[in-house]
Amino acid sequence: SSEIGKRFGKRTFLITTLEPVSPGTEGAISIEGSLAGLLGSALMTAVMLNLLIISGLNVAFIVLFSGYLATILESYIGALAQNKIEWLSNELVNSIQTSLAAVISIFLYLNFV
């Protein structure tokens, strides 16, 4: 979603303040990038369903929701810390995003399925 937002985002806003910012700014979000994140989460969910990695609509919804929420949280982390903490690289933020998606998924599964 961040790459689509950087390339095709017409209007980008800082996720923490909703102030207009240039595409590519850490923590910037756009409608185009947000839709790409949702589409990416939906695509991965569909692939996992077809490969029988996950089963059932409840689990599919958890995968879709946690993947998309993690992309939003990645933007939030980028806005708050990425340019302020020297060792917080884009790769580390991506790893944190993946970990957040896993934790969110586990929490939702244990509490709602």
Secondary structure as UniProt FT lines:
FT   HELIX           2..8
FT   STRAND          12..14
FT   TURN            15..17
FT   STRAND          20..21
FT   TURN            23..24
FT   TURN            26..27
FT   STRAND          28..29
FT   HELIX           31..50
FT   TURN            51..52
FT   HELIX           57..77
FT   HELIX           78..82
FT   TURN            83..84
FT   TURN            86..87
FT   HELIX           90..112
//
